[in-house]
């Protein structure tokens, strides 16, 4: 089992059992590409609470599906606070989301995708 403080391997293993190795790889690659774009959209539209909520909701749900719990948690926090937070706090929260995603993406690419390619 893979041990990483921001990753729940049991969730990922369940997804892989449901989808199979190859489909999990493809969905994970899509998630990584889409999430980077969603974070860019959040940063560009940070002062539009409806846009921000929509994008971080998608990140929150997708991240949880893969077991990326820290990423999901940060997106949930932004989603919950988007309407009542000032612009500086929103920018800081999005910067934290981007940082967490960077670490999550590096982990996924170096550990999960490599591991899955080897077992496929």
N, C-alpha and C positions, 0 to 999 in steps of 0.2 A: 504494500500500500504506500502511496506517495504521501509524505508528510510535508505540509507547508502551512504556515499560520493563517493564510487567507483563503485556503482551499479546503473544501470538504470532499475528499476522494470518494466517499460513499455515494454522494449525489452524482458525481461524474460516472462512477461505475454503473449506477442504475440507468443513467441515460445511455451509456454504451450498451448495456444489456438489452435495452428497448430498441435502439436504433441500429446496432451493429457498429463495428469498428470503422468501416469506410464512411458510413453516413455521419457518424459522430465527428470524424475528422473534417468532413465538408461543412457541417453545421458550425463547428468551432471556428474554422477559418472565416466563414461568413460573419459570425459573431464578432470576431476580432476586427475585421475590416469595418463593419457597420458601426461598432461602438466608438471607434475613433472618430468617425464622421458625426455621430450623434453628439459626442462631447464638443466637437467644433461648432455644431449648431447651437448647443447650449451656451457656449462662450459668446458666440455672435449675437444671440438673442436673449441674453441673460436678464434683460429688463422686461421681457414678455413672459409673465408667469404661466400662461396657458401653454406656450411653446415649451418652456423649460419643464413643466410638469409632464407633458406628453413624452418628451425625449428621455427624461430620467426614469419615468415609469417603465418604458421599454428596456432601458439598461438594467434597472432593478430586477425585472422579471427574468430577462435573459441570463443575467449573471447568476442568479439563484439557480436556474436550470442547469448550469454547468458546475455549480458548487463554488463559485467565486463569491464567497460570503462577505468579505470586506468591501468589495466593489458594490455588491447589492445593497449592503447596509448604508454606504455613503450616498448612493442614489436615492434610497428610501428617505434618508435624512433631508436631502435637498427637496425631494417631492413634498414631504410633509411641511417644510418651512418656506417653500418658494413664495407663497403669497404674502407672508408677513415678515420677510427679511429685507434688510436694506441692500442696496446695490453692491457695496463693498463686501458684505458677508456672502452674497451670492457668488461674486467673483472668487472669493477665497474658497468657498465650497466647491466650485467647479474646478479650481486649480487642484484641490485635494483629490477630486474625482479623477482628474487627468493623471495625477501622480500614481494613484492606486491602479488605474487602468494600465499605466506604463509597466508597473511591476507585475500586474496580472498577465499582461500580454507577453512579457519576457518569460515568465514562468510557463505559460501555455506553449509558447513556441519552443522553448528549450527542453521542456520536460514532457508535456502531454503530447504534442504533435510528434516529437521524436520517438517517444515510447510507443505511440499508436502505430506509427509507420513501421517500426520494428516488428510489431505483433501482427500487422495486417498481412 
